[in-house]
Amino acid sequence: MPGTLCDHSWIGASYGIPTLNSVLKLTILICYGSAASLLAISRGKRATGSHSTALIGVMSGVLGLLMHTYLLYAASLGEVGLQLSFGNTISLVGSLIALVALIGSARTEFTGLAALLLPFAALSALTTGLGEGRSIAHLGWPMQAHIVLSVVAYSLLTIAALLAGLIAIQDKRLRTRHPFGLLRLLPPLESMEGLLFTTIGAGFGLLSLAIFSGLIFVDNMFAQHLVHKTVLSLIAWLIFGVLLFGRTKFGWRGRKAIRWTLGGFAVLALAYFGSRLVLEFVLNRHWG
């Protein structure tokens, strides 16, 4: 109860002292922000010190990711088991974006891109603990695997959408011959498009597995409020499938690829985050 040694939540409420979660979130923002800044500086430097600057940036990013993971773990692990609320899911997607960005920064070509992706991970950390979720601990391993596949697929396709947005700006600036400072950090347009379709391909494969497993293992979609999510996910799956087919068969790229990527992501975001937002915050219901 309030006032005991085990419960410290009353301290911040009574005296305005920041809670541990608030301190962690602020520290995560600082770490991710420092990492993005140092990686951007290292990308723009031509001196030999650029490697050491990048290394310090990566270390700062890794520290931020470790704290982000701990914060997410503490917020998701309730008394009845693992809970993935609306905010925790966004935070989890952001942590995976940070992980991919830091791994990609191992290649000098993608150091600047990592610097532009890390701020999105930083913002996602702020949503940790937002909303209420039901425990998934009681679910069997097939459903838990379905949830993990879904989250990883959404994360990869979120990265693809971010890449498509950057490519759109990069392409426009190149056409108008007005280079933009931050975009100078990005790899060449051809490398960006190659990375885009690699990410879409991986995300599409995992999304296929997630949809297939969901259709098999979900017992009653109507009772669990999953019909809209499933239909919209299938539409998004078709959009990404057509895009990959067009890329392979007709060599789609540029603006056409950007439109299809952003369109597919918009439907996918509506399927998961949109429907969940309405359920949790408007209708006060949950999936499952």
Backbone as CSV, one residue per row, in Angstrom:
resi,resn,N_x,N_y,N_z,CA_x,CA_y,CA_z,C_x,C_y,C_z
1,MET,0.831,-1.188,0.000,0.000,0.000,0.000,0.870,1.243,0.000
2,PRO,0.313,2.431,-0.331,1.124,3.618,-0.411,1.825,3.901,0.901
3,GLY,3.098,4.299,0.778,3.862,4.630,1.960,4.765,3.515,2.417
4,THR,4.599,2.311,1.867,5.465,1.217,2.248,6.765,1.300,1.477
5,LEU,7.756,0.516,1.913,9.047,0.516,1.246,8.976,-0.146,-0.119
6,CYS,8.003,-1.013,-0.306,7.916,-1.751,-1.565,7.221,-0.961,-2.658
7,ASP,6.459,0.026,-2.298,5.698,0.786,-3.276,6.234,2.211,-3.326
8,HIS,6.882,2.567,-4.429,7.491,3.887,-4.560,6.693,4.799,-5.480
9,SER,5.565,4.322,-5.990,4.807,5.142,-6.942,4.251,6.395,-6.284
10,TRP,4.017,6.325,-4.940,3.441,7.484,-4.245,4.438,8.619,-4.134
11,ILE,5.738,8.318,-4.234,6.749,9.362,-4.056,6.629,10.422,-5.135
12,GLY,6.582,9.950,-6.411,6.484,10.901,-7.510,5.183,11.662,-7.475
13,ALA,4.104,10.988,-7.057,2.798,11.648,-7.033,2.739,12.714,-5.958
14,SER,3.420,12.482,-4.829,3.329,13.408,-3.715,4.301,14.566,-3.817
15,TYR,5.500,14.301,-4.310,6.543,15.302,-4.272,7.044,15.737,-5.645
16,GLY,6.442,15.223,-6.695,6.823,15.635,-8.031,8.149,15.066,-8.484
17,ILE,8.645,14.038,-7.799,9.896,13.406,-8.195,9.611,12.471,-9.365
18,PRO,10.414,12.545,-10.423,10.165,11.675,-11.583,10.203,10.200,-11.196
19,THR,9.315,9.424,-11.751,9.302,7.987,-11.507,10.437,7.333,-12.283
20,LEU,10.708,6.062,-11.950,11.768,5.329,-12.623,11.485,5.219,-14.116
21,ASN,10.217,4.972,-14.474,9.868,4.874,-15.886,10.167,6.173,-16.633
22,SER,9.857,7.295,-15.998,10.119,8.583,-16.635,11.606,8.812,-16.834
23,VAL,12.402,8.456,-15.831,13.851,8.603,-15.928,14.406,7.700,-17.027
24,LEU,13.891,6.464,-17.088,14.347,5.531,-18.122,14.007,6.041,-19.516
25,LYS,12.791,6.533,-19.681,12.391,7.044,-20.993,13.258,8.221,-21.419
26,LEU,13.536,9.112,-20.484,14.393,10.258,-20.795,15.800,9.796,-21.164
27,THR,16.314,8.827,-20.425,17.657,8.315,-20.708,17.709,7.620,-22.063
28,ILE,16.645,6.885,-22.388,16.569,6.223,-23.689,16.567,7.253,-24.815
29,LEU,15.804,8.320,-24.641,15.783,9.388,-25.640,17.181,9.980,-25.829
30,ILE,17.878,10.202,-24.728,19.222,10.774,-24.803,20.180,9.820,-25.521
31,CYS,20.098,8.538,-25.184,20.994,7.553,-25.800,20.725,7.419,-27.298
32,TYR,19.458,7.266,-27.668,19.124,7.161,-29.085,19.478,8.452,-29.830
33,GLY,19.186,9.592,-29.204,19.492,10.872,-29.829,20.993,11.062,-30.023
34,SER,21.777,10.698,-29.013,23.234,10.793,-29.116,23.761,9.859,-30.196
35,ALA,23.208,8.651,-30.237,23.633,7.683,-31.248,23.342,8.208,-32.657
36,ALA,22.142,8.749,-32.850,21.777,9.280,-34.171,22.702,10.428,-34.561
37,SER,22.975,11.312,-33.622,23.835,12.463,-33.906,25.254,12.021,-34.256
38,LEU,25.815,11.106,-33.468,27.190,10.658,-33.698,27.311,9.875,-35.006
39,LEU,26.312,9.054,-35.308,26.339,8.310,-36.568,26.216,9.248,-37.760
40,ALA,25.399,10.287,-37.614,25.271,11.277,-38.687,26.585,12.025,-38.886
41,ILE,27.231,12.377,-37.787,28.521,13.088,-37.870,29.570,12.197,-38.532
42,SER,29.596,10.922,-38.121,30.591,10.010,-38.688,30.366,9.794,-40.179
43,ARG,29.116,9.819,-40.598,28.800,9.652,-42.021,29.279,10.851,-42.830
44,GLY,29.197,12.014,-42.227,29.585,13.221,-42.946,31.060,13.527,-42.880
45,LYS,31.790,12.873,-41.946,33.217,13.146,-41.803,34.041,12.343,-42.804
46,ARG,35.120,12.938,-43.240,36.038,12.247,-44.138,37.342,11.872,-43.435
47,ALA,37.486,12.360,-42.197,38.722,12.115,-41.462,38.739,10.703,-40.898
48,THR,39.931,10.298,-40.443,40.063,8.945,-39.895,39.290,8.776,-38.595
49,GLY,38.956,9.878,-37.916,38.221,9.796,-36.664,36.769,9.408,-36.821
50,SER,36.292,9.282,-38.060,34.881,8.962,-38.278,34.531,7.580,-37.744
51,HIS,35.483,6.638,-37.791,35.218,5.277,-37.318,35.023,5.250,-35.805
52,SER,35.844,5.985,-35.080,35.699,6.030,-33.630,34.411,6.744,-33.239
53,THR,34.045,7.777,-33.994,32.780,8.478,-33.729,31.592,7.549,-33.939
54,ALA,31.651,6.775,-35.021,30.571,5.817,-35.305,30.501,4.749,-34.220
55,LEU,31.655,4.294,-33.744,31.679,3.257,-32.711,31.044,3.751,-31.422
56,ILE,31.367,4.980,-31.031,30.756,5.558,-29.827,29.248,5.703,-30.023
57,GLY,28.848,6.101,-31.239,27.424,6.220,-31.543,26.697,4.895,-31.431
58,VAL,27.314,3.835,-31.959,26.706,2.504,-31.884,26.606,2.050,-30.426
59,MET,27.637,2.299,-29.644,27.608,1.923,-28.221,26.491,2.657,-27.483
60,SER,26.313,3.945,-27.807,25.225,4.705,-27.200,23.871,4.138,-27.609
61,GLY,23.759,3.759,-28.885,22.516,3.164,-29.363,22.222,1.825,-28.713
62,VAL,23.256,1.005,-28.547,23.092,-0.298,-27.891,22.650,-0.115,-26.443
63,LEU,23.256,0.867,-25.753,22.849,1.149,-24.371,21.379,1.568,-24.325
64,GLY,20.976,2.422,-25.264,19.572,2.828,-25.336,18.657,1.657,-25.616
65,LEU,19.081,0.757,-26.499,18.271,-0.416,-26.831,18.141,-1.354,-25.640
66,LEU,19.212,-1.525,-24.871,19.150,-2.378,-23.680,18.156,-1.813,-22.660
67,MET,18.212,-0.515,-22.447,17.272,0.109,-21.504,15.852,0.081,-22.053
68,HIS,15.719,0.260,-23.351,14.411,0.177,-24.001,13.818,-1.218,-23.804
69,THR,14.658,-2.234,-23.987,14.208,-3.621,-23.809,13.783,-3.874,-22.367
70,TYR,14.574,-3.372,-21.416,14.226,-3.556,-20.002,12.917,-2.843,-19.668
71,LEU,12.773,-1.608,-20.145,11.549,-0.850,-19.894,10.332,-1.571,-20.457
72,LEU,10.477,-2.086,-21.664,9.382,-2.802,-22.314,9.071,-4.100,-21.585
73,TYR,10.105,-4.795,-21.157,9.917,-6.043,-20.404,9.178,-5.776,-19.098
74,ALA,9.598,-4.742,-18.379,8.969,-4.424,-17.094,7.517,-3.994,-17.270
75,ALA,7.226,-3.279,-18.362,5.861,-2.804,-18.594,4.950,-3.909,-19.114
76,SER,5.526,-4.895,-19.797,4.715,-5.943,-20.429,4.486,-7.139,-19.529
77,LEU,5.383,-7.365,-18.579,5.276,-8.544,-17.741,4.445,-8.216,-16.507
78,GLY,3.147,-8.507,-16.576,2.248,-8.265,-15.455,2.165,-9.461,-14.533
79,GLU,1.252,-9.369,-13.569,1.106,-10.444,-12.590,0.572,-11.723,-13.225
80,VAL,-0.168,-11.557,-14.328,-0.752,-12.739,-14.971,0.000,-13.139,-16.225
81,GLY,1.181,-12.582,-16.437,1.973,-12.968,-17.589,2.177,-11.825,-18.570
82,LEU,2.709,-12.159,-19.730,3.051,-11.171,-20.744,1.806,-10.483,-21.291
83,GLN,1.850,-9.150,-21.338,0.740,-8.353,-21.846,1.256,-7.409,-22.928
84,LEU,0.649,-7.454,-24.107,1.030,-6.568,-25.198,-0.099,-5.569,-25.427
85,SER,-0.016,-4.445,-24.742,-1.018,-3.394,-24.926,-0.708,-2.625,-26.195
86,PHE,-1.557,-1.649,-26.517,-1.372,-0.829,-27.711,-0.016,-0.125,-27.678
87,GLY,0.284,0.539,-26.557,1.538,1.265,-26.442,2.748,0.348,-26.410
88,ASN,2.630,-0.784,-25.726,3.742,-1.720,-25.658,4.066,-2.319,-27.018
89,THR,3.047,-2.517,-27.826,3.271,-3.065,-29.164,4.031,-2.072,-30.031
90,ILE,3.638,-0.790,-29.978,4.364,0.242,-30.735,5.809,0.311,-30.250
91,SER,5.994,0.243,-28.940,7.335,0.280,-28.373,8.162,-0.912,-28.830
92,LEU,7.534,-2.083,-28.908,8.241,-3.283,-29.357,8.666,-3.137,-30.814
93,VAL,7.776,-2.612,-31.641,8.119,-2.365,-33.043,9.301,-1.396,-33.128
94,GLY,9.259,-0.346,-32.302,10.354,0.622,-32.290,11.682,0.017,-31.862
95,SER,11.639,-0.883,-30.877,12.879,-1.525,-30.428,13.468,-2.399,-31.527
96,LEU,12.612,-3.046,-32.305,13.098,-3.854,-33.427,13.666,-2.969,-34.535
97,ILE,13.074,-1.786,-34.724,13.627,-0.825,-35.691,15.028,-0.402,-35.255
98,ALA,15.184,-0.135,-33.956,16.496,0.241,-33.426,17.509,-0.881,-33.629
99,LEU,17.065,-2.114,-33.392,17.961,-3.263,-33.559,18.435,-3.372,-35.009
100,VAL,17.503,-3.269,-35.950,17.860,-3.358,-37.370,18.776,-2.203,-37.773
101,ALA,18.461,-0.999,-37.269,19.286,0.173,-37.592,20.713,0.005,-37.091
102,LEU,20.873,-0.491,-35.864,22.209,-0.652,-35.292,22.984,-1.754,-35.998
103,ILE,22.300,-2.826,-36.379,22.975,-3.881,-37.141,23.399,-3.340,-38.508
104,GLY,22.514,-2.570,-39.137,22.836,-2.000,-40.451,23.979,-1.012,-40.404
105,SER,24.163,-0.361,-39.263,25.232,0.634,-39.151,26.617,0.005,-39.203
106,ALA,26.687,-1.331,-39.175,27.981,-1.998,-39.320,28.576,-1.729,-40.698
107,ARG,27.717,-1.449,-41.674,28.175,-1.064,-43.004,28.176,0.454,-43.102
108,THR,29.311,1.008,-43.454,29.472,2.457,-43.510,28.424,3.102,-44.409
109,GLU,28.029,2.415,-45.452,27.062,2.951,-46.405,25.724,3.260,-45.751
110,PHE,25.356,2.466,-44.719,24.049,2.611,-44.095,24.117,3.291,-42.729
111,THR,25.258,3.856,-42.397,25.393,4.548,-41.111,24.442,5.737,-41.021
112,GLY,24.366,6.518,-42.084,23.478,7.673,-42.099,22.011,7.276,-42.022
113,LEU,21.665,6.172,-42.684,20.287,5.689,-42.619,19.920,5.297,-41.196
114,ALA,20.841,4.640,-40.493,20.603,4.282,-39.087,20.356,5.528,-38.251
115,ALA,21.098,6.605,-38.557,20.919,7.859,-37.822,19.520,8.432,-38.015
116,LEU,18.915,8.193,-39.176,17.573,8.707,-39.443,16.482,7.787,-38.894
117,LEU,16.794,6.511,-38.667,15.794,5.573,-38.151,15.709,5.595,-36.625
118,LEU,16.813,5.850,-35.961,16.835,5.789,-34.494,15.869,6.761,-33.814
119,PRO,15.644,7.973,-34.347,14.655,8.846,-33.693,13.253,8.247,-33.635
120,PHE,12.877,7.434,-34.629,11.566,6.780,-34.582,11.511,5.775,-33.435
121,ALA,12.623,5.076,-33.208,12.690,4.150,-32.071,12.593,4.906,-30.755
122,ALA,13.238,6.085,-30.705,13.190,6.897,-29.490,11.770,7.325,-29.171
123,LEU,11.035,7.765,-30.181,9.650,8.198,-29.966,8.767,7.024,-29.542
124,SER,9.024,5.840,-30.093,8.209,4.673,-29.745,8.371,4.297,-28.280
125,ALA,9.561,4.554,-27.714,9.799,4.216,-26.310,8.867,4.993,-25.394
126,LEU,8.453,6.181,-25.830,7.566,7.002,-25.005,6.172,6.385,-24.856
127,THR,5.795,5.497,-25.777,4.463,4.876,-25.714,4.428,3.659,-24.796
128,THR,5.568,3.259,-24.262,5.618,2.071,-23.398,4.687,2.240,-22.201
129,GLY,3.828,1.255,-21.988,2.884,1.299,-20.868,1.562,1.951,-21.191
130,LEU,1.414,2.466,-22.422,0.168,3.121,-22.801,-0.894,2.083,-23.140
131,GLY,-2.091,2.223,-22.552,-3.186,1.300,-22.823,-3.119,0.073,-21.926
132,GLU,-4.127,-0.750,-22.045,-4.205,-1.976,-21.260,-4.313,-3.166,-22.197
133,GLY,-3.648,-4.231,-21.843,-3.692,-5.433,-22.658,-3.978,-6.662,-21.837
134,ARG,-4.505,-7.674,-22.481,-4.738,-8.941,-21.799,-3.488,-9.810,-21.880
135,SER,-3.317,-10.652,-20.898,-2.176,-11.547,-20.886,-2.294,-12.577,-22.007
136,ILE,-1.149,-12.899,-22.619,-1.135,-13.945,-23.642,-0.462,-15.213,-23.104
137,ALA,-0.172,-15.204,-21.790,0.523,-16.353,-21.204,-0.333,-17.619,-21.273
138,HIS,-1.668,-17.459,-21.253,-2.540,-18.619,-21.251,-2.691,-19.233,-22.635
139,LEU,-2.231,-18.510,-23.661,-2.361,-19.011,-25.022,-1.325,-20.103,-25.281
140,GLY,-1.681,-21.033,-26.134,-0.740,-22.081,-26.501,0.394,-21.533,-27.356
141,TRP,1.441,-22.341,-27.542,2.608,-21.864,-28.293,2.271,-21.501,-29.743
142,PRO,1.295,-22.168,-30.413,1.003,-21.749,-31.789,0.504,-20.299,-31.867
143,MET,-0.378,-19.900,-30.930,-0.876,-18.535,-30.944,0.200,-17.540,-30.538
144,GLN,1.045,-17.930,-29.593,2.136,-17.047,-29.210,3.111,-16.861,-30.371
145,ALA,3.361,-17.940,-31.116,4.214,-17.835,-32.300,3.571,-16.946,-33.354
146,HIS,2.247,-17.055,-33.497,1.516,-16.200,-34.442,1.679,-14.723,-34.070
147,ILE,1.586,-14.419,-32.793,1.726,-13.031,-32.335,3.136,-12.514,-32.588
148,VAL,4.135,-13.339,-32.287,5.524,-12.929,-32.517,5.782,-12.696,-33.999
149,LEU,5.315,-13.601,-34.849,5.479,-13.439,-36.295,4.822,-12.155,-36.787
150,SER,3.623,-11.874,-36.261,2.907,-10.667,-36.668,3.685,-9.410,-36.312
151,VAL,4.183,-9.354,-35.081,4.898,-8.155,-34.626,6.179,-7.942,-35.426
152,VAL,6.930,-9.024,-35.665,8.170,-8.887,-36.438,7.861,-8.483,-37.881
153,ALA,6.793,-9.056,-38.459,6.406,-8.681,-39.825,6.005,-7.214,-39.889
154,TYR,5.209,-6.747,-38.922,4.819,-5.335,-38.885,6.045,-4.442,-38.738
155,SER,7.019,-4.890,-37.945,8.227,-4.095,-37.737,9.005,-3.930,-39.034
156,LEU,9.197,-5.028,-39.754,9.934,-4.963,-41.013,9.204,-4.109,-42.044
157,LEU,7.891,-4.245,-42.115,7.132,-3.465,-43.089,7.016,-2.004,-42.664
158,THR,7.123,-1.731,-41.359,7.207,-0.342,-40.902,8.511,0.280,-41.365
159,ILE,9.596,-0.474,-41.245,10.889,0.001,-41.753,10.804,0.243,-43.253
160,ALA,10.121,-0.661,-43.976,9.954,-0.488,-45.420,9.207,0.800,-45.736
161,ALA,8.186,1.104,-44.942,7.428,2.338,-45.161,8.301,3.568,-44.906
162,LEU,9.118,3.513,-43.849,10.031,4.615,-43.563,11.035,4.785,-44.703
163,LEU,11.547,3.665,-45.210,12.474,3.722,-46.343,11.801,4.315,-47.574
164,ALA,10.556,3.910,-47.818,9.829,4.437,-48.977,9.638,5.939,-48.868
165,GLY,9.331,6.413,-47.657,9.185,7.849,-47.453,10.486,8.598,-47.708
166,LEU,11.600,8.054,-47.221,12.904,8.677,-47.443,13.278,8.652,-48.924
167,ILE,12.976,7.533,-49.598,13.268,7.434,-51.029,12.452,8.455,-51.813
168,ALA,11.186,8.655,-51.407,10.332,9.626,-52.096,10.929,11.033,-51.993
169,ILE,11.385,11.401,-50.798,11.989,12.730,-50.613,13.310,12.815,-51.371
170,GLN,14.092,11.746,-51.269,15.381,11.707,-51.952,15.206,11.840,-53.465
171,ASP,14.237,11.123,-54.017,13.981,11.169,-55.463,13.515,12.560,-55.900
172,LYS,12.644,13.168,-55.105,12.145,14.497,-55.446,13.264,15.525,-55.439
173,ARG,14.127,15.440,-54.437,15.240,16.384,-54.351,16.211,16.208,-55.511
174,LEU,16.437,14.961,-55.893,17.343,14.715,-57.018,16.755,15.232,-58.333
175,ARG,15.457,15.089,-58.495,14.801,15.563,-59.721,14.831,17.094,-59.814
176,THR,14.654,17.748,-58.666,14.635,19.209,-58.660,16.029,19.810,-58.450
177,ARG,17.018,18.916,-58.236,18.401,19.347,-58.035,18.538,20.311,-56.857
178,HIS,17.773,19.999,-55.806,17.868,20.755,-54.567,18.192,19.775,-53.431
179,PRO,19.465,19.461,-53.239,19.834,18.499,-52.183,19.467,19.014,-50.805
180,PHE,19.042,18.118,-49.971,18.654,18.452,-48.605,19.686,17.890,-47.646
181,GLY,20.080,18.658,-46.650,21.176,18.295,-45.771,21.118,16.893,-45.223
182,LEU,20.008,16.532,-44.568,19.913,15.224,-43.937,19.946,14.091,-44.955
183,LEU,19.400,14.337,-46.147,19.352,13.287,-47.157,20.731,12.961,-47.717
184,ARG,21.691,13.830,-47.480,23.059,13.531,-47.896,23.651,12.382,-47.077
185,LEU,23.000,12.075,-45.971,23.459,10.965,-45.141,23.069,9.611,-45.731
186,LEU,22.097,9.608,-46.639,21.558,8.358,-47.144,22.469,7.721,-48.187
187,PRO,22.366,6.397,-48.340,23.079,5.721,-49.420,22.525,6.164,-50.778
188,PRO,23.169,5.798,-51.874,22.628,6.113,-53.203,21.222,5.546,-53.376
189,LEU,20.469,6.163,-54.262,19.069,5.777,-54.471,18.937,4.308,-54.843
190,GLU,19.842,3.803,-55.645,19.784,2.398,-56.057,19.951,1.466,-54.856
191,SER,20.872,1.820,-53.955,21.072,1.005,-52.748,19.850,1.072,-51.843
192,MET,19.230,2.237,-51.756,18.031,2.399,-50.937,16.890,1.537,-51.472
193,GLU,16.729,1.512,-52.786,15.658,0.700,-53.372,15.924,-0.784,-53.185
194,GLY,17.190,-1.192,-53.304,17.531,-2.594,-53.066,17.212,-3.004,-51.638
195,LEU,17.558,-2.131,-50.684,17.254,-2.397,-49.280,15.751,-2.415,-49.041
196,LEU,15.034,-1.527,-49.717,13.580,-1.472,-49.577,12.942,-2.805,-49.953
197,PHE,13.311,-3.345,-51.103,12.671,-4.580,-51.556,13.159,-5.795,-50.776
198,THR,14.379,-5.751,-50.265,14.833,-6.828,-49.381,14.004,-6.848,-48.102
199,THR,13.749,-5.660,-47.557,12.943,-5.553,-46.334,11.501,-5.976,-46.591
200,ILE,10.946,-5.533,-47.717,9.570,-5.919,-48.052,9.466,-7.430,-48.229
201,GLY,10.459,-8.024,-48.906,10.432,-9.472,-49.113,10.438,-10.241,-47.807
202,ALA,11.292,-9.817,-46.870,11.346,-10.486,-45.564,10.056,-10.270,-44.793
203,GLY,9.554,-9.032,-44.812,8.302,-8.738,-44.109,7.123,-9.485,-44.707
204,PHE,7.089,-9.582,-46.027,6.004,-10.301,-46.707,6.018,-11.781,-46.349
205,GLY,7.217,-12.367,-46.291,7.313,-13.782,-45.925,6.802,-14.043,-44.516
206,LEU,7.196,-13.186,-43.569,6.734,-13.356,-42.188,5.246,-13.050,-42.052
207,LEU,4.768,-12.063,-42.813,3.336,-11.749,-42.781,2.528,-12.924,-43.327
208,SER,3.046,-13.582,-44.351,2.366,-14.769,-44.898,2.237,-15.854,-43.836
209,LEU,3.329,-16.095,-43.122,3.296,-17.100,-42.055,2.346,-16.686,-40.937
210,ALA,2.335,-15.390,-40.616,1.465,-14.911,-39.535,-0.008,-15.071,-39.908
211,ILE,-0.362,-14.691,-41.131,-1.750,-14.813,-41.576,-2.159,-16.284,-41.651
212,PHE,-1.293,-17.103,-42.210,-1.600,-18.532,-42.340,-1.800,-19.173,-40.973
213,SER,-0.907,-18.879,-40.024,-1.035,-19.456,-38.686,-2.271,-18.933,-37.977
214,GLY,-2.614,-17.661,-38.214,-3.811,-17.099,-37.594,-5.080,-17.760,-38.097
215,LEU,-5.140,-18.006,-39.401,-6.322,-18.659,-39.979,-6.496,-20.084,-39.448
216,ILE,-5.373,-20.712,-39.100,-5.430,-22.097,-38.610,-5.767,-22.166,-37.126
217,PHE,-5.115,-21.324,-36.325,-5.167,-21.496,-34.870,-6.191,-20.617,-34.161
218,VAL,-6.692,-19.568,-34.811,-7.713,-18.739,-34.167,-9.047,-19.457,-34.239
219,ASP,-9.686,-19.655,-33.083,-10.914,-20.463,-33.018,-12.137,-19.704,-33.520
220,ASN,-12.374,-18.526,-32.980,-13.589,-17.785,-33.315,-13.235,-16.315,-33.527
221,MET,-13.095,-15.908,-34.777,-12.686,-14.546,-35.085,-13.726,-13.512,-34.675
222,PHE,-15.006,-13.884,-34.766,-16.063,-12.932,-34.410,-16.058,-12.659,-32.908
223,ALA,-15.914,-13.712,-32.112,-15.917,-13.543,-30.662,-14.673,-12.801,-30.191
224,GLN,-13.576,-12.928,-30.922,-12.324,-12.309,-30.507,-12.071,-10.974,-31.221
225,HIS,-13.054,-10.457,-31.939,-12.961,-9.150,-32.601,-11.794,-9.085,-33.583
226,LEU,-11.628,-10.155,-34.373,-10.468,-10.233,-35.257,-10.832,-10.202,-36.743
227,VAL,-12.124,-10.078,-37.070,-12.534,-10.150,-38.466,-11.953,-9.004,-39.277
228,HIS,-12.105,-7.766,-38.778,-11.616,-6.617,-39.515,-10.094,-6.673,-39.661
229,LYS,-9.420,-7.062,-38.592,-7.962,-7.171,-38.639,-7.525,-8.186,-39.689
230,THR,-8.193,-9.321,-39.738,-7.823,-10.375,-40.682,-8.065,-9.946,-42.122
231,VAL,-9.221,-9.357,-42.391,-9.549,-8.922,-43.751,-8.570,-7.862,-44.237
232,LEU,-8.303,-6.864,-43.396,-7.375,-5.803,-43.779,-5.951,-6.337,-43.934
233,SER,-5.556,-7.278,-43.098,-4.226,-7.879,-43.227,-4.097,-8.631,-44.548
234,LEU,-5.155,-9.316,-44.949,-5.148,-10.021,-46.237,-5.040,-9.044,-47.401
235,ILE,-5.736,-7.905,-47.298,-5.649,-6.890,-48.356,-4.222,-6.344,-48.440
236,ALA,-3.621,-6.056,-47.279,-2.235,-5.577,-47.255,-1.293,-6.630,-47.832
237,TRP,-1.532,-7.883,-47.487,-0.716,-8.980,-48.006,-0.792,-9.042,-49.527
238,LEU,-1.980,-8.855,-50.078,-2.151,-8.852,-51.538,-1.408,-7.678,-52.175
239,ILE,-1.475,-6.508,-51.537,-0.798,-5.329,-52.081,0.712,-5.556,-52.143
240,PHE,1.276,-6.049,-51.054,2.720,-6.307,-51.050,3.084,-7.440,-52.010
241,GLY,2.210,-8.424,-52.127,2.454,-9.516,-53.069,2.478,-9.027,-54.503
242,VAL,1.520,-8.172,-54.871,1.485,-7.599,-56.220,2.732,-6.752,-56.464
243,LEU,3.157,-5.986,-55.451,4.350,-5.152,-55.589,5.586,-6.005,-55.860
244,LEU,5.761,-7.082,-55.105,6.917,-7.952,-55.313,6.857,-8.634,-56.675
245,PHE,5.660,-9.015,-57.106,5.506,-9.611,-58.434,5.846,-8.587,-59.520
246,GLY,5.359,-7.364,-59.357,5.650,-6.317,-60.325,7.129,-5.994,-60.386
247,ARG,7.787,-6.046,-59.236,9.231,-5.801,-59.195,9.983,-6.890,-59.955
248,THR,9.585,-8.153,-59.741,10.265,-9.284,-60.381,9.952,-9.365,-61.875
249,LYS,8.663,-9.167,-62.215,8.235,-9.380,-63.598,8.450,-8.148,-64.470
250,PHE,8.162,-6.969,-63.948,8.188,-5.757,-64.764,9.239,-4.736,-64.312
251,GLY,9.990,-5.070,-63.261,11.034,-4.160,-62.806,10.512,-2.885,-62.166
252,TRP,9.373,-2.973,-61.479,8.812,-1.782,-60.823,9.828,-1.164,-59.868
253,ARG,9.867,0.145,-59.873,10.759,0.878,-58.979,10.269,2.318,-58.888
254,GLY,11.019,3.145,-58.220,10.709,4.570,-58.176,9.370,4.872,-57.538
255,ARG,8.647,5.806,-58.146,7.398,6.296,-57.572,6.333,5.210,-57.466
256,LYS,6.298,4.316,-58.445,5.301,3.235,-58.395,5.550,2.344,-57.184
257,ALA,6.792,1.995,-56.950,7.124,1.159,-55.789,6.810,1.886,-54.492
258,ILE,7.072,3.183,-54.456,6.794,3.971,-53.255,5.301,3.986,-52.958
259,ARG,4.488,4.224,-53.983,3.031,4.272,-53.779,2.491,2.937,-53.275
260,TRP,2.926,1.846,-53.879,2.439,0.535,-53.453,2.904,0.198,-52.034
261,THR,4.131,0.573,-51.705,4.645,0.296,-50.363,3.863,1.068,-49.311
262,LEU,3.683,2.365,-49.538,2.978,3.190,-48.558,1.498,2.799,-48.484
263,GLY,0.919,2.413,-49.618,-0.473,1.964,-49.607,-0.649,0.678,-48.813
264,GLY,0.249,-0.275,-49.040,0.180,-1.530,-48.291,0.390,-1.320,-46.809
265,PHE,1.326,-0.448,-46.453,1.573,-0.189,-45.044,0.383,0.513,-44.397
266,ALA,-0.252,1.440,-45.127,-1.413,2.147,-44.572,-2.529,1.167,-44.217
267,VAL,-2.779,0.205,-45.104,-3.811,-0.804,-44.834,-3.397,-1.688,-43.664
268,LEU,-2.113,-2.060,-43.615,-1.624,-2.912,-42.534,-1.685,-2.187,-41.190
269,ALA,-1.328,-0.908,-41.189,-1.399,-0.128,-39.955,-2.837,0.012,-39.483
270,LEU,-3.749,0.177,-40.436,-5.170,0.248,-40.088,-5.651,-1.087,-39.538
271,ALA,-5.145,-2.174,-40.109,-5.548,-3.510,-39.662,-5.154,-3.751,-38.218
272,TYR,-3.944,-3.381,-37.877,-3.465,-3.698,-36.533,-3.659,-2.549,-35.561
273,PHE,-2.999,-1.434,-35.834,-3.025,-0.332,-34.870,-4.370,0.389,-34.871
274,GLY,-4.968,0.565,-36.051,-6.245,1.266,-36.123,-7.352,0.522,-35.406
275,SER,-7.504,-0.766,-35.727,-8.560,-1.549,-35.097,-8.309,-1.724,-33.608
276,ARG,-7.046,-1.848,-33.226,-6.741,-2.016,-31.806,-6.975,-0.724,-31.036
277,LEU,-6.671,0.403,-31.670,-6.910,1.696,-31.030,-8.392,1.881,-30.730
278,VAL,-9.227,1.524,-31.698,-10.676,1.646,-31.508,-11.154,0.693,-30.412
279,LEU,-10.662,-0.541,-30.436,-11.096,-1.526,-29.445,-10.715,-1.106,-28.023
280,GLU,-9.461,-0.723,-27.829,-8.964,-0.479,-26.469,-9.397,0.869,-25.915
281,PHE,-9.386,1.910,-26.755,-9.600,3.253,-26.233,-11.016,3.784,-26.484
282,VAL,-11.739,3.212,-27.448,-13.098,3.671,-27.735,-14.134,2.686,-27.189
283,LEU,-13.964,1.400,-27.542,-14.939,0.393,-27.134,-14.570,-0.311,-25.832
284,ASN,-13.370,-0.047,-25.319,-12.885,-0.667,-24.084,-12.960,-2.182,-24.137
285,ARG,-12.529,-2.729,-25.289,-12.485,-4.182,-25.465,-11.074,-4.574,-25.877
286,HIS,-10.868,-5.889,-25.969,-9.556,-6.391,-26.337,-9.718,-7.532,-27.307
287,TRP,-8.633,-7.782,-28.075,-8.619,-8.982,-28.902,-8.506,-10.199,-28.012
288,GLY,-9.032,-11.295,-28.511,-8.887,-12.547,-27.771,-9.903,-12.731,-26.689
